[in-house]
Amino acid sequence: MAYAKRKPFKPGLRTLSKIEAKMVSWCIKNSIACCVVPSRNYSGYAEDFCIEIIINNKSSFSPNFKKNEVLEKQIEYYKYYYDKYNKTSKQQNNNVK
């Protein structure tokens, strides 16, 4: 039986700034993960990746993204959940205003 060849799963690499690394680290320590995975279904040409968002063992999937967009979107999701759930971040933002 012959199987169809799959394209390699390689979204690429992206370096993180100190602030981004802090947000990602905080999210992971608090059971929030945003993982780049192959897209689950076809949505458009070259949209090969999506982001699986896992919060307290509950999983959901983002829309599909192109290879050159997916890592930026991953960081956007981490920032969103960091800002939403991090209470010290909210306190600091209130003190600045």
C-alpha positions as CSV (number, residue, x, y, z in Angstrom):
1,M,0.0,0.0,0.0
2,A,1.4,3.4,-1.0
3,Y,1.0,6.5,1.1
4,A,1.0,10.0,-0.2
5,K,4.0,12.1,0.8
6,R,3.4,14.9,3.2
7,K,5.2,18.2,3.2
8,P,7.6,18.6,6.0
9,F,6.1,20.3,9.1
10,K,8.5,23.3,9.6
11,P,7.0,26.6,10.4
12,G,10.5,28.1,10.9
13,L,12.2,29.9,13.8
14,R,11.7,33.3,15.4
15,T,13.7,34.9,18.1
16,L,11.8,36.3,21.1
17,S,12.4,39.7,22.8
18,K,12.8,39.7,26.6
19,I,9.2,40.8,27.1
20,E,7.9,38.1,24.7
21,A,9.9,35.4,26.5
22,K,8.5,36.6,29.8
23,M,4.9,36.4,28.5
24,V,5.4,32.9,27.0
25,S,7.1,31.7,30.2
26,W,4.2,33.0,32.3
27,C,1.6,31.4,30.1
28,I,3.3,28.0,30.2
29,K,3.7,28.2,34.0
30,N,-0.1,28.9,34.2
31,S,-1.2,26.1,32.0
32,I,-1.7,28.1,28.8
33,A,0.0,26.9,25.7
34,C,-0.2,28.1,22.1
35,C,1.3,25.4,19.8
36,V,1.9,25.7,16.1
37,V,0.4,22.6,14.4
38,P,-0.3,21.5,10.9
39,S,-3.7,22.8,9.7
40,R,-6.6,20.5,10.3
41,N,-8.5,21.3,7.2
42,Y,-8.1,23.2,3.9
43,S,-9.0,26.9,4.1
44,G,-6.9,28.4,1.3
45,Y,-3.8,28.2,-0.7
46,A,-0.6,27.9,1.4
47,E,-2.4,28.2,4.7
48,D,-0.7,25.1,6.1
49,F,-0.6,25.9,9.9
50,C,-2.9,26.7,12.7
51,I,-2.4,27.3,16.4
52,E,-3.7,24.9,19.0
53,I,-4.6,26.9,22.2
54,I,-4.6,24.8,25.3
55,I,-5.9,26.3,28.6
56,N,-6.2,24.0,31.6
57,N,-6.3,20.9,29.3
58,K,-9.1,22.3,27.1
59,S,-8.1,22.6,23.5
60,S,-9.3,24.9,20.7
61,F,-7.8,25.7,17.3
62,S,-7.3,29.0,15.5
63,P,-8.0,29.7,11.9
64,N,-5.3,28.6,9.4
65,F,-2.3,30.8,8.7
66,K,0.4,31.0,6.1
67,K,3.9,29.9,7.1
68,N,5.3,33.4,7.2
69,E,2.4,34.6,9.5
70,V,2.0,31.7,12.0
71,L,4.8,32.5,14.4
72,E,3.8,36.1,14.7
73,K,0.2,35.0,15.4
74,Q,1.4,32.6,18.0
75,I,3.1,35.4,19.9
76,E,-0.1,37.5,19.5
77,Y,-2.1,34.7,21.2
78,Y,0.5,34.5,24.1
79,K,0.3,38.3,24.6
80,Y,-3.5,38.2,24.5
81,Y,-3.8,35.5,27.2
82,Y,-0.9,37.0,29.2
83,D,-2.8,40.4,29.3
84,K,-6.2,38.7,30.0
85,Y,-5.2,36.5,32.9
86,N,-2.1,38.0,34.5
87,K,-3.3,40.0,37.5
88,T,0.1,41.7,38.1
89,S,0.1,43.0,34.5
90,K,-3.4,44.5,35.0
91,Q,-2.3,46.2,38.3
92,Q,0.8,47.7,36.6
93,N,-1.2,49.0,33.7
94,N,-3.7,50.7,36.1
95,N,-0.8,52.3,38.1
96,V,0.6,53.8,34.8
97,K,-2.7,55.5,33.9
